[in-house]
């Protein structure tokens, strides 16, 4: 976490914000999701995520978080009768199901 984030987080805790809520805010932020996705690409494909992969992954994870009420909803209401977006496991499955992953695993 950068110094500004540490300062803001420390202040939020000092005025009574629950530690769990602070952690949720950090991990569901754009930066938190970006770091999560970069980690998956680095570990599974041995490279940095490309812009398209980051955008698609971020959008899918944020849709699920919005549906679960962990992020504010933007735009049209989300359906309540079906699941939208993706979990972390869904994202990992997509990466591991890619041709690039299979090529990478054969080369290792």
N, C-alpha and C positions, 0 to 999 in steps of 0.2 A: 504494500500500500504506500502511496506517495505521501509526502509530508502534509499536503493539504487535506487529503483523505483522513490521515491520522488525526489531524487537528479537528476536523469536522466530526469525525466519529467520537473522539474523546469528549467534545462538547456535548454531543447528543446524549452520550451516556451520563455525563455529569448533570444533565437536566432531567434525567429519569427515563430515557428511552431504554427499553428492554434489549438486552444483548442479542437475543434471538432475532428481534426485528431488525437490529442493525446488521447482523450477519445476512439475513434475508435480503436486505436492501443492497448490500455489497455484491452478493452472489447473483442476484437477478438483474443487476445493472448491465448496461451495454458493455462496459469494460469487463465485468465479471464473466459474462457470456462469451465475449471475445477471447478472453484468456482460456476459458474452458475449451472452446473449439480449437484454438491454437494448440493446446496440449494434446487433444485427440489426434490432430493431424501430425504433430511431431512424433508422438509415440507409435501411431499406426502406419503412417506413410513416410516417416523420416523426412518430412519437409514442412514448411510453413503452409498454412491454409491460404488459398487464393481468395480473391475478393468475392467471387460468386459463391464459393463454399461457405465463406463467413456469413454472407448475407442470407443465403437460404437457411443455414443452420440457426442463425440468430432469429430470423422470422419464425421458424417452426417452433423453437423453444419458447419464444415470447408469446406466441399464440396459445400454447398449452398453459403457460403461467397466467395469462389473462383469463383463460377459461376457469382456472382453479381459483381465481380471485387474488393471486399473488402480485399481479401487475394491473394498473388501471387499463380499462378497455378503451380503445380508440376506434372511431368510425362506427360501422354497423355493429349491432349486437351479435355476439357469438351464439351459435346454436347450443341449446342445453340438452338436446336429445342424442347427441353424438359427440365423440371426442374429436377435437381439432388440434393441430399442431403436432409436436413431437416431444418425447421424453429424451433424456440423455441416452438411454439404451437404444432408442430408435435411431438417433444420430450415429452412434457407434456402429449399429447394424448396417446402416447405409454405407458408411466408409468401408467396413469390412466386407461388404458385398460387392464392392466396386472392382472393376477389372484392374485398376491401378494397385489395389491392395493385393490381389492375387499375383500380379507380376512382381510386386515388391517382396512378397513372401517366398516366391520361387527363387529370387536372387539372393536371399539371405542364407 
